[in-house]
Amino acid sequence: MESELPARLATLGHPERLSVFRLLMRRYPDRVPAGELAGALGLRPSTLSSYLAALMQAGLVTQERAGTSRRYAIDMVTVRDTFDALLLDCCRGRPDVCSPVSLPSDRGPIPMPDRKYRVLFICTGNSARSIFAESLLRAEADDRFEVFSAGTRPRPAINPFALELLEAKGHETSGLRAKTLADVGGPDAPPFDFVFTVCDQAANEECPVWEGHPVTGHWGVPDPVKAEGTDAEKALAFQQAYGTLRNRIRAFAALPLDSLDRLSLQKAVDRIGHPDAQAPA
């Protein structure tokens, strides 16, 4: 490890390589196509390719082929080994020195049994997917959660297909509107316990560092607003997005939140969004 650590730190010392690394960390355990990475970061394909090659050579990123596409993901085992080596070398394993790096809730159940859990769902436009998630969790377990949704670049109004579907499913829609992150997370607002992104574009963006260190998850769903074709075909896309989110919300609401430690809870949240992913122990 001592021979590998300087190379890894030197690789991450390049600002744009670090940006690629940070985006893949935000999307973990997703495997992200090269084209999506280039578009999100505004990089030319050849430039991105050189950055990814350096990150792979350092062992920080892995590549997988899917047909003609190449997809990339963080090698979390290597990343954890790197962080461990830094802490052991710099802190000599002293918890009094290194404890700010770890969250207190890593070592026990989340201490919030006497209040509702605050949950935020984020997508880009806040006109369909995050609105679905907000409505579904509120309907599934309103007594346990305070639920909010917001958009990184919210649309002027909720999509009419989304509103029609929610009303058909019996959801209350009168108070729903498209909101910004500032609308739901101002300086005086209590911290969130959970923050979920439900679209890849929002997950790729630099979101705020949330107060209180909430558990975060990425439950990406294709954007039904972009569906083309007849009204029936568009309505089907909204039905599919709603159904995917309903399954995830039900799985989340069924978790024994007050008895899980933070690490177990994070793994459970990741499994809900990525049931086929194999997270490291």
CORSUL-V615604 format. One line per field, one symbol per residue. psi: psi as a letter, one per 20 degrees, with the letter a starting at -180 (. if undefined). burial: 1 if it has 24 or more other ideal C-beta (glycine too) atoms within 12 Angstrom, else 0. A space follows every 10 residues. Layout:
psi: ???
burial: ???
//
This chain:
psi: hhhhghhghh giipghhhgg ggghghipkq ppqhhhgggh ikqqghgggh ghgghhhiji qqqppnciqp qqqpnhgggg hggghgghgh ikjohhgihh hqphihjrqp mlijrqpppp ppagilifgh gggghghhhh lhiiqppqqr qhmqrhrqph hggggghhjj qpihjpqpqr hhhilrhiqq qqhppppjqh ghhiqorqop qimqpqqomp pqohhiqrbr hghghhhhgg gggghggggg hghiqmhijp rgghgghggh hghmhiqnqq .
burial: 0000100100 1100011011 1111111111 1111011101 1010000100 1101110111 1110000001 1111110110 0110010000 0000000000 0000000001 0100001111 1111111111 1111111111 0001111111 1101100110 1110110000 1010011111 1001100000 1111111111 1111101101 0101111111 1011100000 0001101111 1101110110 1110101000 0101111111 0110000010 0
//
